[in-house]
């Protein structure tokens, strides 16, 4: 017969209070409450308030993790030409203003991390409204890279600074199926999307990416999976939307914001989307995102358009927590 001591190497301890720093899988008897307790992963699936950005903006890009994120570009107001190249870094506690992009723009395809981010294409200002320019961020400054073949607004990005894709977008006029792949030196044409879209969102890596939502003739729920060679249409979002945030991987991702409510949040398990009972605390679209399905960050956006916001929210998917053990 398998015993707890045989598994963990110790007996279940009797303690007068819960331990301050329990280990994952640890079980103890709390003599004060008369309960058997354990320390385990528990699903939270909820948004909570995080420190706001320094500069309110909409249609910005994001990259990185929940505690090491970067937000860049966007639109500072309601005007269609009120673009910015402003960059901010988040350390889990506060936002710090960093180096400005060389090409100011909004609706940028983004990829990478806080110290190795990529921004490509977007909607700029005169005389080039649809720049094909790409830039790399090293944690403090931006450096211009090889340009894409086609400039467009609202392409979805995925991958790393040296291995990325930019999918869809609006090259003028309308939505596109165009996809370009970056190898760290140059951009080349890749297999086209199945569904033309602009203002969609992407996550994952160059050879295992997911493109979500967007705008065609109307808001889209269509989701596509990419293996580095071809695109496969998979199960659609429950809520059609464009200008949304998407973070995570091809098999574990989170989609949030925009749509009819501006708060809707959905989880992807590699097969289907599940609507989360609670959504963002602040309804908005055109927001940036960073992180994973278990620890994410959403920031900026418009609420409602064209009112820009600096609000940031933190997503907790699963956490380690004390749980009372019962027999039923």
SETORSE-492253 format. One record per residue: y, x, z of N, C-alpha, C in turn; residue in one letter. Coordinates in pm, whole numbers, padded with zeros to 5 digits, always signed. Each point is the difference from the previous one (the first is absolute). Last residue first. Layout:
REM SETORSE-492253
YXZYXZYXZa...
END
This chain:
REM SETORSE-492253
+01327-01544+00020+00002-00143-00033-00117-00034-00091x+00267+00405+00330-00128-00039-00055+00002-00149-00026x+00403+00412+00033-00060-00122+00052-00135-00025-00066x+00422+00397+00083-00131-00028-00057-00059-00123+00069x+00525+00192-00102-00092-00051+00103-00131-00038-00067x+00361+00381-00179-00056-00135-00021-00094-00035+00114x+00422+00376-00173-00097-00041+00102-00045-00142-00029x+00163+00320-00408+00050-00080+00111-00111-00029+00100x+00178+00250-00504-00093+00017+00111+00056-00074+00121x+00110-00160-00512+00039+00093+00105-00114+00016+00100x+00147-00203-00540-00096+00014+00109+00053+00102+00100x+00305-00170-00321-00121-00066-00046-00107+00002+00108x+00560+00027-00025-00118+00048+00072-00120-00079-00046x+00539+00121-00179-00122-00081-00009-00113+00068+00076x+00582-00009-00001-00122+00079+00011-00122-00092+00001x+00544-00021-00198-00105-00058+00084-00125+00085-00009x+00584-00007-00108-00132+00060-00018-00098-00067+00096x+00538-00084-00234-00108-00031+00094-00130+00070-00037x+00452-00027-00214-00052+00130+00044-00120-00018+00093x+00236-00317-00428-00031+00018+00141-00050+00141+00027x+00296-00358-00384-00083+00117+00028-00024+00013+00150x+00114-00425-00343+00038+00060+00128-00096+00114+00034x+00042-00330-00394+00005+00146-00013+00036+00071+00130x-00366-00287+00014+00079+00068-00102+00133-00073-00016x-00199-00067+00477-00055-00017-00137+00089+00073-00099x-00124+00262+00195-00041-00112+00083+00113-00097+00030x-00213+00500-00255+00104-00102-00006-00050-00126+00070x-00130+00557+00076-00024-00119-00080+00119-00094-00001x-00233+00406+00360+00102-00037-00098-00033-00130-00070x-00426+00216+00210+00140+00026+00033+00093-00038-00115x-00543+00034+00251+00077-00065-00105+00147+00012+00034x-00512+00237+00142+00142-00014+00024+00062-00068-00121x-00533+00092+00261+00095-00001-00109+00144-00018+00044x-00549+00059+00131+00123+00049+00062+00106+00015-00108x-00435-00174-00099-00010-00006+00146+00128+00045+00070x-00056+00002-00479-00028-00137+00042-00007-00012+00152x+00304+00398-00180-00134-00049-00033-00017-00145+00046x+00468+00317-00142-00109-00011+00096-00129-00055-00057x+00527-00118-00148-00070+00127+00022-00115-00026+00096x+00431-00264-00330-00114+00002+00090-00062+00137+00010x+00478-00330-00160-00083+00118-00013-00115-00006+00099x+00274-00431-00248-00006+00092+00113-00088+00120-00030x+00141-00446-00236+00057+00128-00040+00001+00103+00111x-00002-00491+00174-00064+00055-00119+00066+00133-00032x-00061-00356+00470+00074+00082-00096-00084+00038-00120x+00024-00230+00551-00034-00032-00138+00084+00084-00095x-00154+00113+00510+00119-00022-00080-00041-00023-00145x-00339+00068+00311+00095-00069+00087+00128-00036-00073x-00493+00041-00241+00115+00079+00043+00092-00081+00090x-00456-00228-00005+00056+00090-00099+00112+00084+00059x-00486-00294+00155+00141+00028+00023+00050+00103-00101x-00446-00156-00044+00066-00117+00059+00149+00020+00026x-00258+00247-00405+00012+00020+00144+00075-00119+00061x-00316+00028-00460+00134-00025+00053+00001+00017+00150x-00325+00242-00369+00000-00097+00109+00142-00014+00052x-00286+00194-00474+00119-00003+00085-00014-00110+00105x-00409+00301-00266+00086-00119+00000+00117+00016+00097x-00303+00368-00120-00057-00110-00078+00095-00119-00011x+00099+00401+00241-00071+00057-00112-00060-00104-00090x+00270-00101+00380-00117+00072+00051-00081+00067-00110x+00535-00198+00135-00098+00019-00106-00115+00086+00052x+00425-00343+00208-00084+00119+00014-00106+00000-00109x+00532-00230+00083-00140-00015-00036-00073+00133+00011x+00490-00305+00129-00073+00126+00010-00147-00025-00030x+00536-00253-00037-00145-00004-00016-00063+00139-00003x+00482-00147+00022-00066+00061+00116-00150+00019-00020x+00322-00222-00303+00059+00130+00028-00065+00073+00116x-00083-00446-00242+00045+00007+00139+00074+00130+00032x-00179-00098-00447+00073-00120+00044+00057+00011+00142x-00087+00469-00233-00067-00128-00015+00082-00115+00054x+00043+00505+00208+00029-00071-00123-00079-00132-00006x-00212+00358+00338+00136-00032-00043+00004-00076-00131x-00431+00308+00098+00088-00073+00091+00138-00022-00062x-00558+00213-00019+00110-00048-00085+00089-00088+00087x-00411+00406+00061+00081-00106+00060+00112-00035-00098x-00535+00261-00003+00145+00000-00020+00064-00123+00060x-00476+00281-00113+00056-00051+00125+00152+00004-00011x-00269+00142-00365-00097-00089+00064+00048-00059+00132x+00259+00307-00277-00056-00094-00097-00092-00102+00067x+00367+00202+00322-00088+00059-00100-00052-00108-00095x+00484+00003+00295-00143+00016+00027-00074+00066-00114x+00456-00339-00004-00037+00129+00056-00151+00006+00019x+00452-00308-00227-00145+00020+00005-00029+00141+00049x+00425-00408-00067-00044+00128+00051-00152+00006+00000x+00342-00293-00345-00069+00001+00127-00027+00143+00046x+00194-00239-00419+00087+00075+00091-00055-00001+00143x-00209-00391-00256+00047+00126-00055+00095+00065+00100x-00431-00408-00005+00130+00057+00040+00031+00128-00075x-00396-00427+00145+00061+00071-00111+00138+00050+00041x-00427-00106+00321+00139-00037-00025+00056+00085-00113x-00446+00060+00122+00010-00143+00030+00140-00054-00028x-00216+00423-00275+00065-00035+00125-00006-00150+00024x-00379+00184-00325+00145-00009+00010+00047-00023+00143x-00456+00264-00213+00048-00125+00059+00151+00005+00027x-00137+00326-00380-00077-00038+00118+00063-00126+00060x-00010+00328-00483+00062-00112+00071-00091-00043+00113x+00038+00499-00222-00088-00116+00017+00075-00108+00077x+00091+00494-00309+00046-00101+00095-00096-00118+00001x-00069+00563-00125+00020-00138-00047+00041-00092+00114x-00026+00485+00053-00028-00014-00144+00033-00140-00051x+00049+00134+00455+00043+00122-00065-00019-00004-00150x-00090-00367+00294-00093+00107+00037+00037+00135-00061x+00233-00514+00161-00003+00109-00099-00089+00113+00050x+00128-00576+00064-00054+00122+00060-00017+00106-00109x+00315-00484+00088-00083+00084-00085-00037+00129+00071x+00208-00552+00067-00026+00132+00058-00092+00078-00094x+00350-00477+00009-00102+00085-00062-00007+00138+00065x+00305-00385+00062-00093+00029+00109-00106+00100-00046x+00543-00127-00170-00142+00022-00022-00077+00020+00130x+00488-00250-00212-00060+00086+00101-00151+00005-00018x+00236-00110-00446+00027-00050+00135-00064+00096+00098x-00004+00117-00439+00083-00116-00029+00040-00068+00130x-00146+00412+00144-00020-00012-00144+00096-00107-00047x-00055+00326+00465+00066-00109-00071-00031+00011-00148x-00261+00165+00493+00098+00034-00101+00056-00125-00066x-00483+00182+00296+00112-00090-00023+00092+00046-00111x-00313+00383+00148+00001-00134+00059+00126-00077-00038x-00362+00457-00086+00130-00054-00039+00001-00148+00033x-00296+00475+00141+00006-00145-00002+00143-00040-00035x-00358+00473-00043+00126-00068+00030-00015-00152-00008x-00249+00483-00050-00050-00118+00073+00122-00078+00049x+00050+00410-00235-00131-00038-00054-00064-00118+00073x+00434+00175+00126+00003-00006-00146-00131-00049-00060x+00100-00166+00495+00018+00129-00065-00014-00017-00151x+00182-00381+00377-00120+00077-00031+00034+00133-00064x+00303-00457-00058-00046+00082+00112-00127+00072-00043x+00458-00342-00198-00123+00076-00012-00035+00076+00126x+00307-00454-00238-00010+00106+00101-00136+00069-00013x+00380-00302-00334-00124-00006+00076+00000+00115+00100x+00340-00114-00349+00024-00025+00142-00129-00032+00076x-00073-00076-00498+00106+00084+00055+00019-00040+00145x-00410-00062-00418+00071-00033+00123+00112+00099+00028x-00464-00168-00337+00136+00055-00003+00074-00046+00125x-00538+00062-00042+00106-00100+00013+00136+00066+00001x-00389+00264-00053-00047-00123-00063+00109-00106-00003x+00112+00539-00006-00039-00109+00089-00055-00117-00080x-00031+00494-00220+00095-00106+00035-00059-00099+00100x-00119+00541-00062-00046-00134-00039+00094-00108+00052x+00239+00461-00055-00132-00035+00054-00035-00140-00046x+00366+00445-00128-00038-00141-00007-00141-00020+00053x+00300+00405+00188-00070-00038-00123-00035-00147+00005x+00333+00421+00254-00047-00138-00006-00069-00025-00134x+00066+00484+00304+00049-00088-00106-00063-00139+00009x-00055+00345+00345+00085+00071-00097+00062-00093-00102x-00292-00145+00351+00071+00105+00070+00092+00079-00089x-00258-00380-00144-00095+00100+00046+00064+00114+00078x+00065-00563-00159+00067+00128+00026-00099+00098+00061x+00017-00491-00325-00068+00079+00103+00068+00137+00011x+00112-00545-00185+00008+00144-00022-00056+00073+00121x+00014-00527-00259-00038+00084+00113+00013+00146-00040x+00148-00546-00179+00001+00146-00014-00038+00072+00129x+00070-00483-00130-00133+00045+00046-00009+00153+00001x+00447-00362+00061-00075+00095-00082-00138+00025+00060x+00457-00387-00007-00101+00078+00070-00083+00083-00096x+00521-00148-00125-00127-00055+00043-00096+00097+00065x+00382+00159-00367-00001-00105+00103-00143-00036+00040x+00094+00389+00090+00105-00076-00067-00037-00042-00142x-00265+00218+00357+00069+00097-00085+00114-00065-00078x-00289-00100+00468+00082-00066-00101+00074+00105-00083x-00499+00010+00296+00144+00017+00003+00068-00073-00113x-00522+00243+00103+00081-00118-00027+00148+00032+00001x-00264+00366+00240-00063-00108-00077+00091-00120-00015x-00073+00557+00135+00108-00098-00001-00045-00110-00095x-00259+00427+00303+00014-00089-00115+00124-00087+00020x-00202+00526+00187+00052-00136+00019-00009-00083-00127x-00057+00499+00249-00100-00078-00072+00031-00148+00021x+00265+00341+00203-00052+00078-00114-00108-00072-00079x+00220-00188+00391+00110+00062-00073-00048+00073-00125x-00311-00398+00155+00066+00107+00073+00112+00058-00086x-00211-00523-00024-00047+00137-00007+00078+00096+00087x+00179-00465-00260-00111+00028+00091-00038+00146-00016x+00399-00422-00162-00050+00135+00012-00118+00011+00095x+00283-00376-00349-00072+00020+00126-00057+00141+00003x+00459-00202-00260-00138+00043-00018-00062+00020+00138x+00472-00148-00119-00102-00077+00070-00142+00035-00036x+00359+00135-00354+00032-00044+00135-00117-00076+00059x+00035+00412-00393-00018-00142+00028+00031-00029+00145x-00058+00406-00436+00074-00041+00118-00014-00149+00021x-00338+00361-00256+00074-00126-00008+00071-00029+00131x-00240+00406-00061+00024-00033-00140+00090-00121-00013x+00051+00314+00434-00102-00085-00060+00033-00023-00148x+00170+00454+00250+00025-00143-00012-00120-00074-00058x+00021+00465+00311-00013-00048-00138+00017-00151-00003x+00232+00187+00418-00127+00035-00063+00003-00042-00147x+00368+00117+00446-00033-00072-00124-00128+00055-00061x+00131-00005+00533-00001+00088-00116-00043-00079-00123x+00205-00075+00550-00066-00051-00120+00014+00101-00114x-00005+00062+00577+00075-00009-00125-00087-00053-00114x-00162+00013+00459+00144+00021+00021+00082-00016-00127x-00475-00061+00029+00030-00026+00139+00146+00021+00032x-00185+00041-00440-00077+00094+00083+00024-00018+00150x+00012-00287-00509+00067+00020+00128-00086+00088+00089x+00072-00119-00567-00090+00033+00111+00083+00029+00125x+00062-00301-00501+00047+00098+00097-00103+00020+00111x+00111-00219-00548-00088+00008+00118+00052+00111+00091x+00200-00331-00449-00003+00117+00087-00099-00015+00115x+00159-00297-00369-00141+00041+00000-00021+00117+00096x+00390-00422-00016-00034+00144-00004-00151+00023+00002x+00342-00397-00113-00145+00007+00020-00044+00147-00008x+00458-00109-00044-00041-00105+00092-00150+00002+00029x+00407+00343-00166-00146-00015-00012-00048-00102+00103x+00461+00162-00045-00036-00061-00128-00150-00023-00018x+00164-00181+00384+00047+00048-00129+00007+00153+00001x-00347-00183+00346+00137-00040-00032+00039+00061-00135x-00512-00134+00197+00110+00087+00040+00136-00059-00030x-00557-00115+00091+00119-00057-00062+00121+00076+00052x-00531+00190-00061+00083-00087+00081+00115-00059-00080x-00378+00465+00017+00064-00110-00072+00087-00085+00093x-00282+00308+00292+00002+00003-00146+00057-00129-00057x-00114+00347+00469+00072-00118-00045+00015+00007-00150x-00303+00239+00441+00033-00007-00142+00073-00130-00028x-00128+00361+00454+00012-00131-00063+00037+00013-00147x-00124+00286+00441-00041+00024-00139-00003-00133-00073x+00108+00027+00461+00041+00136-00037-00043+00039-00141x-00100-00435+00183+00138+00025+00041+00050+00137-00046x-00388-00197-00300+00021+00002+00144+00147+00028+00031x-00246-00234-00469+00003+00120+00082+00025-00022+00147x+00191-00299-00439-00132+00048+00043+00021+00116+00096x+00280-00426-00326-00007+00106+00100-00144+00035+00035x+00381-00264-00364-00142+00021+00025-00013+00119+00095x+00444-00326-00019-00061+00128-00036-00151-00003+00025x+00438-00302+00040-00127-00040-00064-00074+00121-00055x+00498+00121+00052-00080-00093+00080-00127-00034-00077x+00395+00438+00006-00073-00110-00064-00068-00089+00102x+00276+00517-00123+00005-00118+00085-00060-00119-00073x-00093+00540-00038+00031-00117-00082-00001-00123+00088x-00069+00403+00213+00085+00048-00108+00043-00113-00092x-00113-00071+00533-00066+00016-00129+00100+00050-00104x+00077+00115+00523+00017-00109-00096-00072+00031-00131x-00110+00174+00534+00059+00031-00130+00002-00118-00095x-00031-00144+00506-00042+00126-00061+00066+00015-00137x+00020-00297+00512+00045+00013-00138-00035+00138-00053x-00269-00275+00389+00095+00108-00021+00035+00009-00148x-00238-00361+00404+00022+00037-00139+00107+00108-00008x-00370-00126+00422+00132-00020-00059+00004+00046-00145x-00414-00035+00261+00098-00035+00102+00137-00033-00058x-00378+00143-00256-00068-00088+00095+00093-00048+00109x+00142+00271-00370-00097+00079+00076-00077-00083+00103x+00297-00030-00507-00033-00067+00126-00109+00078+00071x+00416+00068-00412-00133+00032+00052-00019-00065+00137x+00327-00077-00480-00014+00004+00146-00145+00028+00038x+00392+00009-00448-00137+00021+00050+00002+00005+00152x+00322-00163-00474-00011+00036+00142-00145+00003+00046x+00228-00111-00432-00108+00099+00006-00024+00045+00142x+00209-00478-00258+00016+00114+00089-00117+00095-00015x+00292-00462-00258-00119+00080+00031+00033+00118+00092x+00222-00434-00214+00029+00062+00130-00119+00081+00048x+00068-00298-00396+00018+00143-00023+00027+00076+00128x-00064-00483-00028-00112+00056-00075+00011+00150-00022x+00203-00279+00434+00034+00035-00137-00115+00067-00072x+00014-00134+00471-00043-00103-00092+00026+00034-00144x-00076+00401+00350+00069-00129+00012-00053-00099-00100x-00162+00455+00052+00076-00013+00124+00067-00135+00018x-00468+00202-00248+00127-00063-00034+00072-00032+00130x-00397+00400-00126+00026-00140+00032+00137-00046-00047x-00268+00499+00170+00052-00083-00107+00032-00140+00047x-00345+00234+00314+00099+00059-00089+00040-00095-00113x-00304+00126+00500+00051-00108-00083+00111+00055-00087x-00450+00187+00320+00125+00028-00069+00035-00121-00087x-00339+00147+00468+00031-00072-00123+00129+00049-00062x-00348+00063+00412+00061+00106-00082+00027-00058-00138x-00212-00258+00335+00082+00084+00087+00062+00120-00072x-00276-00326-00230+00076-00083+00095+00094+00083+00086x-00119+00219-00467-00080-00071+00099+00091-00079+00094x+00096+00153-00541-00034+00060+00128-00084-00087+00089x+00388-00159-00375-00120+00083-00004-00028+00052+00140x+00348-00369-00329-00048+00059+00123-00125+00083-00022x+00479-00267-00249-00137+00050-00008-00039+00064+00133x+00370-00424-00143-00021+00141+00026-00147+00038-00011x+00285-00434-00033-00064+00060-00118-00018+00150+00015x+00366-00165+00326-00110-00077-00057-00054+00072-00123x+00300+00120+00495-00016+00004-00145-00117-00086-00044x+00316+00237+00448-00064-00121-00052-00005+00008-00152x+00018+00415+00356+00070-00064-00111-00079-00119-00050x-00158+00249+00372+00143+00024+00014+00080-00075-00105x-00478-00190+00182+00051+00110-00079+00150+00017+00026x-00305-00223+00389+00056-00027-00132+00043+00128-00071x-00407-00066+00381+00140+00038-00017+00048-00021-00144x-00390-00318+00144+00013+00145+00003+00148+00035-00018x-00344-00463+00133+00127+00063-00035-00008+00152+00012x-00443-00281-00122+00091+00008+00114+00125+00076-00044x-00487-00273-00207+00120+00081-00018+00083-00002+00129x-00563-00065-00083+00130-00059+00030+00112+00099-00025x-00527+00018+00052+00053-00061-00121+00131-00074+00025x-00387+00202+00284+00128-00056+00042+00062-00078-00115x-00521+00195+00169+00090-00040-00107+00126-00064+00060x-00310+00387+00240+00019-00144-00008+00100-00032-00110x-00342+00420+00237+00093-00041-00104+00008-00151-00004x-00131+00222+00470-00049-00011-00137+00113-00032-00097x-00188+00078+00547+00113+00044-00082-00047+00006-00144x-00162-00306+00466-00026+00109-00093+00124+00031-00082x-00204-00282+00493+00094+00024-00108-00043+00118-00088x-00138-00395+00415-00052+00112-00074+00089+00019-00122x+00141-00231+00492-00034-00016-00142-00055+00131-00056x+00225-00135+00442-00139-00046-00009-00046-00019-00143x+00429+00166+00201-00004-00128-00072-00140-00056-00012x+00063+00408+00235+00111-00084+00047-00002-00137-00067x-00306+00352-00121-00037-00066+00126+00110-00091+00053x-00158+00176-00495+00124-00006+00076-00028-00081+00127x-00324+00302-00345+00011-00124+00078+00128+00008+00084x-00129+00238-00504+00015+00015+00144+00005-00137+00067x-00079+00310-00506-00017-00127+00072+00011+00029+00149x+00126+00248-00524-00021+00009+00145-00008-00140+00061x+00101+00117-00469-00138-00035+00034-00029+00004+00149x+00403+00282-00158-00054-00105-00086-00147-00023+00034x+00307+00186+00390-00052+00048-00127-00055-00118-00080x+00415+00001+00392-00144-00015-00029-00036+00057-00136x+00406+00036+00353-00029+00054-00132-00150-00010-00031x+00182-00193+00399+00124+00019-00073-00025+00047-00143x-00346-00319+00291+00039+00140-00017+00124+00014-00087x-00090-00437+00312-00037+00051-00132+00046+00145-00014x-00113-00166+00491+00096-00038-00104-00045+00060-00132x-00268+00046+00385+00089-00101+00058+00106-00046-00099x-00514+00178-00123+00136+00047+00025+00085-00113+00056x-00537+00177-00138+00072-00107+00069+00136+00055+00041x-00348+00160-00421+00071+00027+00124+00062-00127+00056x-00446+00120-00315+00122-00081+00000+00066+00018+00136x-00297+00411-00169-00016-00138+00044+00132-00075-00019x-00132+00416-00324+00048-00029+00135-00032-00145+00035x-00102+00193-00429-00022+00116+00085+00048-00018+00143x-00018-00302-00416+00125+00067+00033-00017+00126+00087x-00382-00263-00153+00091+00006-00115+00121+00087+00030x-00323-00083+00337-00067+00071-00108+00089+00017-00122x+00147-00258+00364+00001+00141+00035-00066+00083-00108x-00009-00466-00043+00135+00050-00020+00007+00149+00029x-00475-00177-00153+00093-00028+00108+00138+00055-00035x-00506-00157-00246+00125+00075-00008+00093-00042+00111x-00555-00010-00012+00120-00085+00000+00125+00088+00000x
END
